[in-house]
Amino acid sequence: MGIFDDIKGKADANEANVEAVVDQAGDFINEKTGGQHADKVEQATDFLKDNIGAPNADAPQQPQV
C-alpha cells in the first residue's frame, strides 16, 4: 500500500469534511479569478467529490490528454 492509498483512505474516512474543503477551495478560486473560470472550477470540484469514497478499482480513469 503506497502513500497515495493511505491519503485516499484517510480522505474516504472523512468524506464530508473533504467535500466541504473542496467546495471552499472552489469558492476561493472563483472569488480570486472573478468567476472567469467558474465552469472549469465546477468541473474539477465535481470530479474530486465524485471520486472521494469511490473504491480505487472502480474509480473512473482520468482522461488522457
C-alpha positions as CSV (number, residue, x, y, z in Angstrom):
1,M,0.0,0.0,0.0
2,G,1.6,3.3,-1.1
3,I,1.4,6.7,0.2
4,F,-1.4,7.7,-2.2
5,D,-3.5,4.8,-1.0
6,D,-3.0,6.0,2.6
7,I,-4.1,9.5,1.6
8,K,-7.1,8.2,-0.3
9,G,-8.1,6.0,2.7
10,K,-8.0,9.0,5.1
11,A,-10.0,11.2,2.6
12,D,-12.6,8.4,2.2
13,A,-12.9,8.1,6.0
14,N,-13.6,11.9,6.3
15,E,-15.7,12.3,3.1
16,A,-18.0,15.0,4.3
17,N,-15.1,17.2,5.6
18,V,-13.1,16.7,2.5
19,E,-16.0,17.6,0.3
20,A,-16.6,20.8,2.3
21,V,-13.0,21.8,1.9
22,V,-13.2,21.1,-1.9
23,D,-16.2,23.4,-2.1
24,Q,-14.4,26.1,-0.1
25,A,-11.4,25.9,-2.3
26,G,-13.6,26.2,-5.4
27,D,-15.3,29.2,-4.0
28,F,-12.0,30.8,-3.1
29,I,-10.7,30.3,-6.7
30,N,-13.8,31.7,-8.2
31,E,-13.6,34.7,-5.9
32,K,-9.9,35.4,-6.8
33,T,-10.5,34.9,-10.5
34,G,-13.7,36.9,-10.6
35,G,-15.6,33.8,-11.8
36,Q,-13.7,33.7,-15.1
37,H,-13.0,30.0,-14.9
38,A,-16.2,29.0,-12.9
39,D,-17.1,26.3,-15.4
40,K,-13.6,24.6,-15.1
41,V,-13.6,25.0,-11.3
42,E,-17.0,23.4,-11.1
43,Q,-15.9,20.6,-13.3
44,A,-12.8,20.0,-11.1
45,T,-14.7,20.1,-7.8
46,D,-17.3,17.8,-9.2
47,F,-14.6,15.3,-10.3
48,L,-12.9,15.4,-6.9
49,K,-16.2,15.0,-5.0
50,D,-17.3,12.1,-7.2
51,N,-14.1,10.2,-6.6
52,I,-14.0,10.7,-2.8
53,G,-15.3,7.5,-1.3
54,A,-15.1,5.6,-4.6
55,P,-13.1,2.3,-4.4
56,N,-9.7,2.6,-6.2
57,A,-10.6,-0.2,-8.7
58,D,-13.9,1.4,-9.6
59,A,-12.7,5.0,-9.8
60,P,-13.0,6.5,-13.2
61,Q,-9.8,6.9,-15.0
62,Q,-8.5,10.4,-15.6
63,P,-8.9,11.3,-19.3
64,Q,-5.6,11.1,-21.2
65,V,-4.6,14.4,-22.7
